[in-house]
Amino acid sequence: MGETAILTQSALLIGLLATFGAGMGAQLVAWRFKVPAIILLFGLGLLFGPGLGLLHPSQFFGPMFRPLISLLVAVVVAEGGMALDFRQLREAGEGVARLTMLALPVNWGLGALAAHFITGFDWGLSLLFGAIVVVTGPTVVMPLLRDAKLKPRIAAFLRWEAILNDPVGAILAGIVLEIMLLQVPAGHHHHHLVMAWSLDDLSGALGASCLGAMGGVVAAWGLKMLFTRDMVPEIFKVPILLSMILIIYQACTLLAEGAGLVAVTAFGVAIANFHIPGMADLRRTKEALVVLIVSVLFIILTADLQRSVLADVSGPIMALALAMAFVVRPLGITLSTIGSSMTWQERLFVSWVAPRGIVAAAVAGTVGMKLLGAGVPGGGLITPAVFAVIAVTMLASGLTLKPLARLLHLTMSNKPTVVIVGARPWTIDLAECLRQASIPAMLVDDSQSGLTMAQGRGLPTLHAEVLSPHGEEALEERPVDYLIAATGDCIYNGMVCSHLAPHLGRQRVFQVSPGVARLDFYHGLSRDARGRLLGQPEWTYMYFIQRYREGWRFVSLEVTPDDLPVLTAMMNEVTPPLVVLVVKRGAVLAIHSAEEGAIVLQPGDTVVAFASPFAQRKLHDNVSLHVVAECAANPEGHGHGQGAPSAPEAAPAVAGLSPTEQGSARPGEVKQKGDVV
């Protein structure tokens, strides 16, 4: 007996280790090769469970398996609710209303008809099946949206539909199931079930859902009071947030099946729209946790499928799954959006992208066991039918979402986009050079004067303060892959980089050097409080300003085999041309930073460099880079004096400022007329 327990524990530990390791491994592989992670996770679950028989989650956890799954799903749904900001409804409101109020009942009815006439399900089973698969899943939709770079409007359609409709489908399934079970007397089996709607069950479910929604909003308001009145230390905020989600879910689930999902959805939406200070940091922690939860859930739910269930996936069930993906969904969306402001491209895209997720799988597993326990004829076919729909819709949406979005022009950009904060003549010149190298660039500034010059050259601009809510919202509506903070205030540059690093990645935010002294590892600016260094430590804001006044400009150079050794040597030098970034083949961007390893150049790459007037003339005359580099290293011998002087220690005088004001500028900062000293 003891040996059996030890073996069971060992098998459980090995299974958990394999699940966590394989789950995160699949996420990394999917990120590296730009494929949907959900497909890999689903395949791993089939491999570990029905395939090799390594995982048996329901046997390991026993009766606690389904409750644990439900609690984890509640965390995922609540986190999805926190992504629903009412400001998104300004442009997408009508489409969201159509998808949540009209499309849901239409798809439910069409799904029930398809189940009845394709597989021969009774009307009761058909309505139950339609209720389970009527909604898309946030556990699948949100990861797909994270990687697809869709335009904000179409992304809002899919995001709101997935999160708001998810609890509604669970409630519908619960109502239909209760009515069906009431009509099966104990010890009797009926071959045909006649549906009779119970007003008591319907009104009870609606009442419980309303109470759950109100409870979620009240709980969110209470959390806001605790956090904003300094009644909770920072270290307790994430545990309290997670605990409230689990408590709200379980308490409302006791009222009615599905009411818990309504409550946590309302809780998440309320948290997002109360705009609690510091909640962005907590959300990032929860997002990371949700990635792990989703990875584990997909594997263990799929691994829990029995081989007998897979054997029940017959021809009619596969035909039903294909009909749900390619007939029912498009027809339902078409009927629901007639006369709406949605374009035909948006309607086609929403019709195609409808993956079912973990909520549908969890509800199907619970419903299947209850139907089998009650002896409902055909009840054992619900689970394989739902999982067939999940598999077909995940594969269809996961593999075709990006290509279809690009074909319909619903993506923001397929090339890496650089945002430059600070519109100055030299940054405008950099943006123009990037455009010539086929890299989109956008200039952002809170002053219109600098942007006017950029707009005159036809460059994309954004007039906003990037640290304001308006600036954040405006950046979300535009493609942003890399950031270069290039204002005269090194502290502000660091704030911008640290603020946007969680969204873009810390390796993709750069700032001009704050000065050699401020880069000291111990006494200088903390690496967490600034971005990566743009180029060399000597390349301060004033360095670029002064060189630009001397006639230096940004140029693009295509790397040839002959120039490869010279350009490679220039990566760590301060002799012109100064290599700023490299456009690799395939439009992959590599920005030069002395804090990281040298960029490996290859023939065919395009180098964007800052060149002196002498270097520009030589390059224009097609002089070899060998000669340009030698002349730059010995400017006296060539009589031009246009080498690379060391970075200036003091800023040049600015008209309109007194000597006292001039001297108050920090190293790397430029004082301008109108500044308050």
PyMOL commands that set and color helices and strands:
alter all, ss='L'
color gray80, all
select helices_A, chain A and resi 2-33+37-51+57-81+86-119+123-132+138-148+152-182+199-228+234-253+259-274+279-303+307-311+315-336+344-352+358-374+379-407+425-436+448-456+469-476+490-504+506-508+517-519+527-529+541-549+564-570+613-620+625-633+636-638+659-663
alter helices_A, ss='H'
color red, helices_A
select strands_A, chain A and resi 418-421+441-445+461-463+482-485+509-511+532-533+553-558+578-584+588-591+606-611
alter strands_A, ss='S'
color yellow, strands_A
deselect
rebuild
show_as cartoon
